[in-house]
Amino acid sequence: MNRPPAPPQAAFQQTQPAAPQAFVAQQYPAAAPTGGQDYSIANFGGPGTGAPGSVLMLYGLDINRISCDSIFNLLCSYGNILKVKILINKPGTAMVHMDNPQAAKNALQHLQQTRGMGNTLQLAFSKHDYIADKGQAECMPDGTPCWKDFTQSRNNRFLTAEAVSKNRIIGPSKILHFYNAPPDSTEDTFKQLFSELKVPEFTAIKFFSQGQPGGKSSTGLMEWIDVESALEVYVIANHYTMHALCKTLLWLCDNLSAYTSL
């Protein structure tokens, strides 16, 4: 007796939208050991098992101040981010799809129980393998969308092998590195900016390049009174357009473990 033909295998599989090729090829460095719980993928079963993969759940967010962009800023030092979804029906909760399980592990290891904007941030691996391509009608209190696709964002910091090699995976610091700011930026420039953004003011600043002939930007270091204050600025001010005419962006990086004070 002839058996009926088997149905196509794809009919039984849920396919995940493919990430851009630039993401797929990169291998992220592992986070530096910090002791405590082992978050290695091997201990949890890996992606696609309902155990940790590339999607994180974030809890303890300030619903009045967060946006998809600020959540991107929070996690961008740990890997490329594909999508962010803020759960309106669960205040203070969001989902973030990293492009690599190691990136998700790095973020969880270094941001778990971190204090920021008056709250304690908690992270966990999601039971979902990805965030579906479906927008939401709801918006955040500031009018920004609660779902955003970052797959084409040039602000992702692990787009090439060279970029990966320059990123150190460590936890938040009270010292931030700023770069790509307008070349004529001064201490007062940043004080005014942070006042407008309603974020804590730094306690010290050091310029590496400032007002140099032909210079295209200024870079340096800023120090805050504590890690929580610096993290708030990192979340709110990172990738901020400082100059409306030239669209200059202020980029901040908290991966500066070599510096303990200015």
C-alpha positions as CSV (number, residue, x, y, z in Angstrom):
1,M,0.0,0.0,0.0
2,N,1.3,3.4,-0.9
3,R,1.7,5.8,1.9
4,P,0.3,9.3,1.5
5,P,3.0,12.0,1.0
6,A,4.3,13.6,4.1
7,P,3.2,17.2,4.7
8,P,5.8,19.9,4.2
9,Q,8.0,20.2,7.2
10,A,7.6,24.0,7.3
11,A,3.9,23.5,8.2
12,F,5.0,22.4,11.6
13,Q,7.6,25.0,12.3
14,Q,7.3,28.6,13.4
15,T,9.9,30.6,11.5
16,Q,11.8,33.5,13.1
17,P,12.4,36.5,11.0
18,A,16.0,36.5,9.8
19,A,18.4,39.0,11.3
20,P,20.4,41.2,9.0
21,Q,23.6,39.5,7.6
22,A,25.8,42.0,9.4
23,F,24.4,40.7,12.7
24,V,24.6,37.0,12.0
25,A,28.3,36.8,11.3
26,Q,29.5,38.4,14.6
27,Q,30.6,36.5,17.7
28,Y,30.4,38.5,20.9
29,P,33.0,38.3,23.7
30,A,31.8,36.8,26.9
31,A,31.3,38.9,29.9
32,A,34.0,39.0,32.5
33,P,33.3,36.6,35.4
34,T,31.6,38.4,38.3
35,G,30.9,35.4,40.6
36,G,27.5,34.3,41.8
37,Q,25.0,32.5,39.6
38,D,26.2,30.9,36.3
39,Y,24.1,32.3,33.5
40,S,25.8,30.2,30.8
41,I,23.6,29.0,27.9
42,A,24.7,25.5,28.6
43,N,23.0,25.6,32.0
44,F,19.7,26.6,30.6
45,G,19.3,24.7,27.4
46,G,19.9,27.3,24.8
47,P,17.6,29.2,22.4
48,G,14.5,27.6,21.1
49,T,13.8,25.5,24.2
50,G,11.7,27.9,26.3
51,A,14.9,28.5,28.3
52,P,17.2,31.5,27.7
53,G,17.9,32.5,24.2
54,S,18.1,36.0,22.8
55,V,15.0,37.6,24.3
56,L,15.1,39.2,27.7
57,M,12.4,40.4,30.0
58,L,13.0,43.7,31.9
59,Y,11.2,44.6,35.1
60,G,11.3,47.6,37.3
61,L,11.4,50.3,34.6
62,D,10.0,53.8,35.2
63,I,7.0,54.0,32.9
64,N,7.0,57.8,33.0
65,R,10.6,58.1,31.7
66,I,11.3,55.0,29.5
67,S,10.9,54.7,25.8
68,C,12.1,52.1,23.3
69,D,15.1,54.3,22.5
70,S,16.1,54.6,26.2
71,I,15.9,50.8,26.6
72,F,18.0,50.5,23.5
73,N,20.6,52.8,25.2
74,L,20.5,50.7,28.4
75,L,21.5,47.5,26.6
76,C,23.5,48.6,23.5
77,S,26.8,48.1,25.2
78,Y,26.2,44.3,25.5
79,G,25.2,43.5,21.9
80,N,23.2,44.4,18.9
81,I,19.5,44.9,19.6
82,L,16.8,43.8,17.1
83,K,13.6,44.9,18.7
84,V,12.1,46.4,21.8
85,K,8.6,46.0,23.1
86,I,7.2,47.8,26.1
87,L,4.3,45.9,27.7
88,I,1.5,48.4,28.3
89,N,-0.6,45.9,30.2
90,K,2.3,45.2,32.5
91,P,3.6,48.6,33.7
92,G,7.4,48.8,34.1
93,T,7.9,45.7,31.9
94,A,9.6,45.3,28.5
95,M,10.9,42.7,26.1
96,V,14.2,43.1,24.3
97,H,15.4,40.8,21.4
98,M,19.1,40.7,21.3
99,D,20.7,39.2,18.1
100,N,22.8,36.7,20.0
101,P,22.3,34.6,23.1
102,Q,25.7,35.6,24.4
103,A,24.6,39.3,24.2
104,A,21.5,38.5,26.3
105,K,23.6,36.7,28.8
106,N,26.0,39.6,29.1
107,A,23.3,42.1,29.7
108,L,21.6,39.9,32.3
109,Q,24.9,39.3,34.1
110,H,25.9,42.9,34.4
111,L,22.5,44.7,34.8
112,Q,20.7,42.4,37.1
113,Q,19.6,44.2,40.3
114,T,21.2,47.5,39.1
115,R,19.7,50.7,40.5
116,G,18.5,53.3,38.0
117,M,16.1,56.2,38.1
118,G,15.0,55.2,41.6
119,N,14.1,51.6,40.7
120,T,15.9,48.3,40.9
121,L,16.2,46.7,37.4
122,Q,15.5,43.0,37.1
123,L,16.1,40.8,34.0
124,A,15.1,37.3,33.1
125,F,15.2,35.2,30.0
126,S,11.9,35.2,28.1
127,K,10.0,32.0,27.2
128,H,9.6,33.5,23.7
129,D,12.3,33.0,21.0
130,Y,11.7,36.4,19.3
131,I,9.4,39.4,19.3
132,A,6.8,39.1,16.5
133,D,6.6,41.7,13.8
134,K,3.5,43.3,15.1
135,G,3.0,46.9,16.2
136,Q,0.8,48.2,19.0
137,A,-1.7,51.0,18.9
138,E,-0.8,52.2,22.4
139,C,1.9,54.8,23.0
140,M,4.0,55.7,26.0
141,P,3.1,58.8,28.1
142,D,5.5,60.9,26.0
143,G,3.8,59.8,22.8
144,T,6.5,57.5,21.6
145,P,5.6,54.0,20.3
146,C,5.9,51.1,22.6
147,W,7.3,48.8,19.9
148,K,10.3,49.6,17.7
149,D,12.5,47.7,15.2
150,F,16.3,48.4,15.6
151,T,17.6,45.9,13.0
152,Q,18.8,48.7,10.7
153,S,20.0,51.0,13.4
154,R,23.5,52.3,12.9
155,N,23.7,52.9,16.7
156,N,24.2,49.1,17.2
157,R,27.8,48.7,18.3
158,F,28.7,45.2,17.2
159,L,28.0,45.5,13.4
160,T,31.5,44.4,12.3
161,A,34.3,42.2,13.6
162,E,36.4,45.4,14.2
163,A,33.7,47.0,16.2
164,V,33.2,43.8,18.3
165,S,36.9,43.8,19.1
166,K,36.7,47.3,20.5
167,N,33.9,46.7,22.9
168,R,34.6,45.5,26.4
169,I,31.8,43.8,28.2
170,I,31.6,45.1,31.8
171,G,29.0,46.6,34.1
172,P,27.9,50.2,34.6
173,S,30.4,52.7,35.9
174,K,30.1,56.2,37.4
175,I,32.5,57.4,34.7
176,L,31.2,57.7,31.1
177,H,33.2,58.3,27.9
178,F,31.6,60.8,25.6
179,Y,32.4,61.3,21.9
180,N,31.0,62.7,18.7
181,A,29.9,65.8,20.6
182,P,30.2,69.2,18.8
183,P,33.9,70.4,18.6
184,D,33.1,73.6,20.5
185,S,31.4,71.8,23.4
186,T,32.4,73.1,26.9
187,E,31.6,72.2,30.4
188,D,28.7,74.6,30.4
189,T,27.4,73.1,27.2
190,F,26.9,69.7,28.9
191,K,25.6,71.2,32.1
192,Q,22.9,73.0,30.1
193,L,22.1,69.9,28.1
194,F,21.7,67.7,31.2
195,S,19.6,70.3,32.9
196,E,17.2,70.4,29.9
197,L,17.0,66.5,29.9
198,K,16.4,66.6,33.7
199,V,19.2,64.2,34.5
200,P,21.9,64.4,37.2
201,E,24.8,66.8,36.6
202,F,28.4,65.4,36.5
203,T,30.8,66.2,39.3
204,A,33.9,66.3,37.0
205,I,34.7,66.4,33.3
206,K,37.9,65.9,31.3
207,F,38.3,66.7,27.6
208,F,40.6,64.7,25.4
209,S,39.9,66.8,22.3
210,Q,38.3,70.2,22.4
211,G,38.4,73.2,20.0
212,Q,41.2,71.7,18.0
213,P,41.7,73.4,14.5
214,G,39.8,71.4,11.9
215,G,38.4,69.1,14.6
216,K,35.1,67.5,13.8
217,S,34.0,66.5,17.4
218,S,35.1,66.5,21.0
219,T,35.6,63.6,23.3
220,G,36.4,63.0,26.9
221,L,35.3,61.6,30.3
222,M,32.6,62.6,32.8
223,E,32.2,61.4,36.3
224,W,29.1,61.3,38.5
225,I,28.7,61.0,42.3
226,D,27.5,57.4,41.9
227,V,26.8,54.6,39.4
228,E,23.0,55.1,39.6
229,S,23.3,58.8,38.5
230,A,25.7,57.9,35.6
231,L,23.4,55.1,34.4
232,E,20.4,57.5,34.3
233,V,22.3,59.9,32.1
234,Y,23.5,57.0,29.9
235,V,19.9,55.8,29.4
236,I,18.4,59.3,28.7
237,A,21.2,61.2,27.0
238,N,23.0,58.5,24.9
239,H,22.7,59.1,21.1
240,Y,21.1,62.5,21.7
241,T,21.2,65.1,18.9
242,M,23.1,68.0,20.3
243,H,23.2,70.3,17.3
244,A,20.0,70.7,15.2
245,L,21.9,71.9,12.1
246,C,24.7,69.3,11.9
247,K,22.8,66.5,13.6
248,T,25.8,65.8,15.8
249,L,25.1,62.9,18.3
250,L,26.4,62.6,21.8
251,W,27.4,59.0,22.3
252,L,28.2,57.7,25.8
253,C,30.0,54.5,26.8
254,D,30.1,53.1,30.3
255,N,32.8,50.5,29.5
256,L,35.6,52.3,31.1
257,S,36.8,50.1,34.0
258,A,40.4,51.4,33.7
259,Y,39.2,54.7,35.2
260,T,38.2,54.9,38.9
261,S,38.1,58.7,39.2
262,L,39.0,61.9,37.2
